[in-house]
């Protein structure tokens, strides 16, 4: 039981104390203190930890970098530097005879004691005013990070520590230890049936946020997995929106990141509040939600889109902004909905990639299966296990297919297809065209994702095929998504 408590203490960050997962843009200035360290490296470390809200200094706004650090001060610095859970049950008795809940360092001391990182000095005393040696400090850090003490003692600044470690020296060693600390899950919030919010002890390296490595590093049980790459929240240090398939009601899941101890959570049954659905093309429809209803597409609140998306904003840990709490609509990748024609059989429609909000609206598009098209005059009802729709029906109407205006070669394997008008969205996705030569040879090209520029999309030949120089091809859509008349192209010799 004691080991389980240690794991839980290491996995969860407090909501009320500790390093904030959301840093405001008005973060502390370079040096928020009235005094400075004489060693540049120590001063830099102090400023870094101050910006992380680990250090706050004394009442006169000084830091006193050359003063010996005490056990009570180290308890706070270590706990906040490494996102230790400092949530202490008010009914829990203090394990120390000289520490009460009225002491400013109470939660830090008790939390580190629960990890086995800072135990009693003599008898049951914590001895918060006592100074600390380099050996003691390295052991505390190693215990919290669950690494060998040698790992900490090999850090560059360790050899130069005083026999009684100073506040500035402690800051430098802590920042260096942050660089070798294993990245761990420190908090997990289940936002809704398809979205998790996961905070880590440090930012995930950019290369590990690609889909393939992320899929290997995020290991769930009970059939859950990441649905797309985790996205860092705007203004956050290490909090990510993680899209997952629809969670099963009543199920308890666990997440292990890179083999670290698993954190468990219970499935959410909260569905995304969608407003309406509407037909877009003869085989496409959309489902729309609105910011004014408290639903935010994650594109508005993730760092990747913060600069390029009009209207982006920063939400806090509880996803609140300007007095409103938002449901976060995470990635639609691999998402499905059901659509039922009046008097007919229910069909499963798949999300059309890159249409989640590309037209400036929260209106992801879905495509009918197996080349199906809408029957004008028939009423269709849309439903989903991950959403509720305020207005779930629409009556299909006759919508003319897109029309191919022209086609041109880009190179031997790629062509550019131009429509008669700009569709203003990524509805080229999954579309194919055929290229038929005079001798009957038929090649097939498929749209290359996110290549659309206005009415022009790039299509790549399948099966490593190449255009033959000097050959004229007739270009036509594959399926009923578009029409074409007399559209040809020739690859010059």
Steps between C-alpha positions, in 0.01 A plus 500: 500500500784736583661448158166566331469827688848599384411433137179698527681788666751509218235483230265783594560875509306718738237733366570760765877502547796406288606598155207631306421306185392828339746787508360845421659714236588752768741245656756636744775724371852365448602573860205553731719548808681806633830313534701286257744211513863573412522182291323534164389137487343521844322824414358343183376203701333730754321688222386177335354359820339834582328500160380146571355636827726272704675791675331797661772650721458679830254767606742779408520351147857379546618148424826478699680259266804464730301409808499133605178332394285336766311173494165680492614710201636194321171318554317773310763539227519127429124444514426781254797435272389143437121533518458293814140458611459734797132431559485388862187361660402741776416205723847353461713545810842656452775235505727754670473615861629848412285564190135602508252594232560865591860489377555646153707197397258241644366361170849481346654321797214252533492430125873431481478281809229296325747442217771396741711795383513701826458310823547597863843623605484404867208321655191632325639845423519647153742774612394749236753765605791264467737554205573228250809332355569420137466127569162550663375721219607256229327215684176698529497585129586143399218362717244732343615428145542128570852497356835391640667751730805475273295656220454816707856505632633493143324826414745784417433718806504226761878497547504871584231487768593636842498273803184688593314554173398859425165606358662597171692172473183305569321689221776413253503130591121485473494648150768254391305214656191609307692424182562137596165439666293231326189648342206371704128551509428728793130563450224362279160661454224331303341791313226313316432171322768562234750736662760473776714775647837364613767695684858374504796574721672666202419578136491201266782527241365621167618193311301278737177682418487348153222245468714187481719559809208650693291190430778285645563722804136546604390151604142453619311187598145384429521582131573871532774675300588847384288609206748758377811682617484670842489880471658742747252753640578862423682666788574164660833354604415133470123449484365327191160432348495129414225374266379144557225275363166518676545371854270223620272599786592343833846395383816573695799562278870535568762700314869419513736744331831354376479214745457723807255396775144514373242758606137391500181686416131429457331543165306819441148482363490871420419545132590800287211741456458542125245739358395380156576297192468593134569361155813637330525301176327204337690266732622729781342654809627694799430527871539844652566635849548853630729682740199690628357170625815424696656258251851577376673318219845422636650701216408814695694404814808306388843652452544360149223727367532794741655739247323394184145461621283811537326512834742270684494535878652351815294292740607410853536154657122468516468622138343828603537828316326832548245354740409197287604136541549326166454144387810419295424337166822311430619349173238342277753261345343153462176632647169360376132590517187313404256635243157353437272583205131508584369148449847368419794324658754679717838569339837579659664814365869573551662834576657660195857589607603865528145633489458550875513879488668590171218727386519712816211316664482215748342276240683172429387321185400133470475290185238239420633144466557291187428770244152568639337832412214690657149453366336840454187548710593234753548600864819376666573475873855516638612353832829417672619320810727798576257789444147626534340711229248770576372484142595154370304490173510652154314439177725421208487715192638479152856633513691495177833316511820700486622568150853451370605798290853403403801285587874558457815301559723589794752224432491139378316383814289799596224707343310814601122487467300823487130522579263753350467664842681502834336248739650695794563181691697177478232301319761375254603257776477130398400600146655336195516571129572269209736582214424309181743493207399448135631143512266415786758525778332624818686657790348605832603798710392588854484838668808580712388619841506873574626598154189695401554864412161649428340303218821310419599168657805280441444133415769232507503190279448174686711183483817693404355565156644775280364707214643413160668793322308627199185311601166676533271380779132560554433587862177398673387465862476154650151476645220753518680771697563709187441521126735582215464566130794513261764543772836384372870539577823414322844442643747677274784295354 
